[in-house]
């Protein structure tokens, strides 16, 4: 799992009851995220054995207390779901996220991850920006050419 996913969240769900955790798993699954629980030592060992993904080592300092891993294909969906379920307490459950090689942690990191867009969303916003500015550029070029 660690090898295959560029988006990995570390959260602490130790304060959540088993039946609530099962509901959480279902909600994450509905958004194509995978929830896995493992011992910190086992996670650290797996990370140390994955030599082709050095950026995973950035997660090791956050392997304290109870750790649940969330694997996703979208950078913001796990954070958005945490925020929706836990409201203002979301940051208490968030430990860190490794998203495309970048590490996010703490309240500030959580607030950033909520706003992240996936590659398709970024491309769409770039295309929209170009689409709206392109007529201005063409007009500007025509005006300049006419003035010469």
C-alpha beads as a LAMMPS data file, in Angstrom:
LAMMPS data file: protein, C-alpha beads

148 atoms
147 bonds

1 atom types
1 bond types

-500.0 500.0 xlo xhi
-500.0 500.0 ylo yhi
-500.0 500.0 zlo zhi

Masses

1 110.0

Atoms # bond

1 1 1 0.000 0.000 0.000
2 1 1 2.751 2.457 0.907
3 1 1 4.495 1.815 -2.409
4 1 1 1.374 2.281 -4.493
5 1 1 -0.096 5.494 -3.071
6 1 1 1.253 9.033 -3.413
7 1 1 -1.287 10.266 -0.856
8 1 1 -0.971 8.888 2.678
9 1 1 -2.593 10.366 5.775
10 1 1 -1.625 9.454 9.333
11 1 1 -4.401 9.916 11.869
12 1 1 -5.044 8.961 15.479
13 1 1 -8.408 7.253 15.876
14 1 1 -7.599 5.766 19.312
15 1 1 -10.401 7.771 20.976
16 1 1 -13.026 6.401 18.591
17 1 1 -15.200 3.432 19.548
18 1 1 -15.087 0.305 17.369
19 1 1 -18.589 0.733 15.910
20 1 1 -17.864 4.388 15.058
21 1 1 -14.570 3.349 13.454
22 1 1 -16.415 0.867 11.237
23 1 1 -18.751 3.664 10.117
24 1 1 -15.719 5.848 9.400
25 1 1 -14.127 3.091 7.316
26 1 1 -17.305 2.855 5.225
27 1 1 -17.353 6.604 4.646
28 1 1 -13.721 6.627 3.573
29 1 1 -14.337 3.639 1.310
30 1 1 -17.227 5.497 -0.371
31 1 1 -14.747 8.172 -1.436
32 1 1 -12.198 5.613 -2.685
33 1 1 -9.921 5.915 0.337
34 1 1 -8.514 2.916 2.183
35 1 1 -8.183 2.839 5.977
36 1 1 -5.564 0.539 7.526
37 1 1 -4.507 0.196 11.131
38 1 1 -1.059 -1.052 12.072
39 1 1 1.499 -0.846 14.841
40 1 1 3.960 2.030 14.527
41 1 1 6.957 -0.326 14.534
42 1 1 5.468 -2.306 11.669
43 1 1 4.795 0.880 9.662
44 1 1 8.345 2.137 10.315
45 1 1 9.801 -1.218 9.259
46 1 1 7.761 -1.219 6.044
47 1 1 8.909 2.330 5.283
48 1 1 12.555 1.413 5.841
49 1 1 12.244 -1.483 3.388
50 1 1 10.774 0.619 0.571
51 1 1 13.984 2.045 -0.862
52 1 1 12.466 3.460 -4.062
53 1 1 10.258 5.882 -2.085
54 1 1 12.640 7.828 0.147
55 1 1 9.980 10.493 0.814
56 1 1 8.064 7.975 2.964
57 1 1 10.730 8.421 5.658
58 1 1 9.237 11.868 6.310
59 1 1 6.322 10.070 8.007
60 1 1 8.432 8.262 10.626
61 1 1 8.590 11.163 13.163
62 1 1 4.777 11.131 13.308
63 1 1 4.546 7.447 14.257
64 1 1 3.648 8.034 17.894
65 1 1 0.710 6.768 19.941
66 1 1 -1.950 5.077 17.839
67 1 1 -1.650 5.401 14.064
68 1 1 -4.200 4.753 11.364
69 1 1 -3.165 5.070 7.723
70 1 1 -5.517 6.463 5.097
71 1 1 -4.572 5.942 1.454
72 1 1 -6.314 8.093 -1.126
73 1 1 -6.246 9.074 -4.774
74 1 1 -7.376 12.645 -4.038
75 1 1 -5.237 14.954 -1.875
76 1 1 -8.061 16.709 -0.010
77 1 1 -10.807 14.094 0.361
78 1 1 -9.571 12.496 3.610
79 1 1 -9.121 15.917 5.238
80 1 1 -12.515 17.100 4.014
81 1 1 -14.181 13.999 5.420
82 1 1 -12.384 14.415 8.763
83 1 1 -13.532 18.030 8.851
84 1 1 -17.120 17.079 7.988
85 1 1 -17.319 14.378 10.673
86 1 1 -15.344 15.948 13.505
87 1 1 -15.951 19.651 12.726
88 1 1 -13.638 21.799 14.861
89 1 1 -11.957 18.760 16.444
90 1 1 -10.619 17.459 13.098
91 1 1 -7.096 18.676 13.778
92 1 1 -6.927 16.554 16.954
93 1 1 -7.164 13.385 14.857
94 1 1 -4.801 14.518 12.084
95 1 1 -1.123 13.680 12.587
96 1 1 0.406 14.202 9.154
97 1 1 -0.073 13.661 5.439
98 1 1 2.427 12.842 2.725
99 1 1 1.013 14.131 -0.534
100 1 1 3.071 13.803 -3.704
101 1 1 6.310 13.962 -1.705
102 1 1 5.311 16.919 0.501
103 1 1 4.679 16.520 4.213
104 1 1 1.858 18.380 5.979
105 1 1 1.417 18.318 9.753
106 1 1 -0.257 20.139 12.592
107 1 1 -3.232 22.478 12.368
108 1 1 -1.654 24.524 9.586
109 1 1 -0.884 21.415 7.548
110 1 1 -4.413 20.122 8.027
111 1 1 -5.904 23.418 6.833
112 1 1 -3.702 23.290 3.733
113 1 1 -4.679 19.711 2.869
114 1 1 -8.374 20.623 2.977
115 1 1 -7.774 23.086 0.119
116 1 1 -5.591 20.901 -2.119
117 1 1 -6.778 19.986 -5.597
118 1 1 -6.003 16.888 -7.604
119 1 1 -4.216 17.042 -10.965
120 1 1 -7.427 17.140 -12.998
121 1 1 -8.832 20.016 -10.945
122 1 1 -5.578 21.949 -11.332
123 1 1 -5.557 21.419 -15.093
124 1 1 -9.171 22.544 -15.316
125 1 1 -8.451 25.758 -13.389
126 1 1 -5.393 26.493 -15.574
127 1 1 -7.427 25.956 -18.735
128 1 1 -10.201 28.219 -17.418
129 1 1 -7.646 30.905 -16.573
130 1 1 -6.126 30.699 -20.034
131 1 1 -9.532 30.665 -21.649
132 1 1 -10.574 33.868 -19.882
133 1 1 -7.282 35.726 -20.493
134 1 1 -6.644 34.552 -24.058
135 1 1 -9.068 37.044 -25.682
136 1 1 -7.359 39.872 -23.765
137 1 1 -3.939 38.776 -24.976
138 1 1 -5.130 38.499 -28.592
139 1 1 -6.778 41.920 -28.397
140 1 1 -3.620 43.404 -26.910
141 1 1 -1.461 41.899 -29.655
142 1 1 -3.800 43.154 -32.390
143 1 1 -3.826 46.654 -30.898
144 1 1 -0.046 46.690 -30.683
145 1 1 0.281 45.518 -34.297
146 1 1 -2.184 48.189 -35.508
147 1 1 -0.254 50.917 -33.680
148 1 1 3.031 49.984 -35.363

Bonds

1 1 1 2
2 1 2 3
3 1 3 4
4 1 4 5
5 1 5 6
6 1 6 7
7 1 7 8
8 1 8 9
9 1 9 10
10 1 10 11
11 1 11 12
12 1 12 13
13 1 13 14
14 1 14 15
15 1 15 16
16 1 16 17
17 1 17 18
18 1 18 19
19 1 19 20
20 1 20 21
21 1 21 22
22 1 22 23
23 1 23 24
24 1 24 25
25 1 25 26
26 1 26 27
27 1 27 28
28 1 28 29
29 1 29 30
30 1 30 31
31 1 31 32
32 1 32 33
33 1 33 34
34 1 34 35
35 1 35 36
36 1 36 37
37 1 37 38
38 1 38 39
39 1 39 40
40 1 40 41
41 1 41 42
42 1 42 43
43 1 43 44
44 1 44 45
45 1 45 46
46 1 46 47
47 1 47 48
48 1 48 49
49 1 49 50
50 1 50 51
51 1 51 52
52 1 52 53
53 1 53 54
54 1 54 55
55 1 55 56
56 1 56 57
57 1 57 58
58 1 58 59
59 1 59 60
60 1 60 61
61 1 61 62
62 1 62 63
63 1 63 64
64 1 64 65
65 1 65 66
66 1 66 67
67 1 67 68
68 1 68 69
69 1 69 70
70 1 70 71
71 1 71 72
72 1 72 73
73 1 73 74
74 1 74 75
75 1 75 76
76 1 76 77
77 1 77 78
78 1 78 79
79 1 79 80
80 1 80 81
81 1 81 82
82 1 82 83
83 1 83 84
84 1 84 85
85 1 85 86
86 1 86 87
87 1 87 88
88 1 88 89
89 1 89 90
90 1 90 91
91 1 91 92
92 1 92 93
93 1 93 94
94 1 94 95
95 1 95 96
96 1 96 97
97 1 97 98
98 1 98 99
99 1 99 100
100 1 100 101
101 1 101 102
102 1 102 103
103 1 103 104
104 1 104 105
105 1 105 106
106 1 106 107
107 1 107 108
108 1 108 109
109 1 109 110
110 1 110 111
111 1 111 112
112 1 112 113
113 1 113 114
114 1 114 115
115 1 115 116
116 1 116 117
117 1 117 118
118 1 118 119
119 1 119 120
120 1 120 121
121 1 121 122
122 1 122 123
123 1 123 124
124 1 124 125
125 1 125 126
126 1 126 127
127 1 127 128
128 1 128 129
129 1 129 130
130 1 130 131
131 1 131 132
132 1 132 133
133 1 133 134
134 1 134 135
135 1 135 136
136 1 136 137
137 1 137 138
138 1 138 139
139 1 139 140
140 1 140 141
141 1 141 142
142 1 142 143
143 1 143 144
144 1 144 145
145 1 145 146
146 1 146 147
147 1 147 148
